Amino acid sequence: MLTTRQIRTGLAGFAVIGGALLSVPGAASAATHPRTFQGNRALLEQQLASRAAQLTRLSADVTGASATLGTDAATLLKNIASANSSIQALVVKVPTDTTSAQLKADRTAMLAQSRVFAVLTPQVFLTIEAHTIAAQVVTFQANESALQGSVNALKGQHGFDNAVNHLTAFVRAVNIANENAANVTIAVLAQTPADYPGDTHVFTTANSELLRADLSLAHASYDETVIGLASGGYTGA
């Protein structure tokens, strides 16, 4: 007969889910061989290194898009520099930690003070994309007059009605893209590490709005192409 202790030991690698006894891989070994202090410290050092590398990539992305970003480039670079200062301070400190409490405090600081992946990364990517869309909107708006002229020149010809419809669709698509991307940057740049996880919806909403804007620009590009073909004599026949 199994003793109570033997039963408890035997259940170490299992979990009860919905009344069924399921194996949990690694559970028994984890209980028998807990992670060492040195292992936890090495893991934290690795996490800090990955964040430092990500900050370098983000800085390069912002610098590369600075012509499009305008004054928002300075805001993003300031946020990146602040996060990097925090991460680098921990990179120096963590190897000197001697207790689990110190490691726990440093890990908490790593997350709370920078949020490199959860906040800063989407902040950079979404802001760059919003500005890229805004620049394309400006280009399309500048083309509208020439497209109108091309359509007017087709009056009385076979492709005129089709060209008019595509011009209307073009203007509508550009306006939709402009509306979807207009307020994204303001909302995204307002987020800070302290706002996480309450600001997650801001990033998901911004991503959805930019996706709709990109799709609208794709439609506008198609409409522009059709008008160009019509003005060149192509009727689709």
Secondary structure as UniProt FT lines:
FT   HELIX           4..10
FT   HELIX           11..13
FT   STRAND          14..17
FT   TURN            18..19
FT   STRAND          20..23
FT   TURN            25..26
FT   HELIX           27..32
FT   HELIX           37..64
FT   HELIX           66..69
FT   TURN            70..71
FT   HELIX           72..93
FT   HELIX           94..96
FT   HELIX           100..114
FT   HELIX           116..120
FT   HELIX           121..152
FT   TURN            153..156
FT   TURN            158..159
FT   HELIX           160..182
FT   HELIX           184..189
FT   HELIX           193..195
FT   TURN            196..199
FT   HELIX           200..231
FT   TURN            232..233
//
